[in-house]
Amino acid sequence: DPVRRRTSSDDDDDAECAVPPPRGATEEEIRLLDMATRRSVIDERNRCDARRRREEYDIERAISDSVHVLEEERRLCAAEEDMVADVVATSRMEEEMRGETRAREE
């Protein structure tokens, strides 16, 4: 997967998730809190992306399985149609032969 580039909406998301610094926090503490918040947002975004990819894979797999089942059903139907056509043809030939036999007997 290509590296996901940050967008302005990512910055908006980060701003929404920003935790206000505690009163009296040093600049270093504020920086660490900000880094932890950003890391948390990035981790959640990565989890969501991974979940979405798994769901997409599951959907693609289900579609592929369905197509395979439909193709197999189509083959079975075609084979059944061929068998029916053979039975009909055989029945017609038998009927013609009976008719010819009757005609000779008369």
Secondary structure, DSSP 8 states (H G I E B T S, - for coil): -------HHHHHHHHHH-----TT--HHHHHHHHHHHHHHHHHHHHHHHHHHHHHHHHHHHHHHHHHHHHHHHHHHHHHHHHHHHHHHHHHHHHHHHHHHHHHHH-
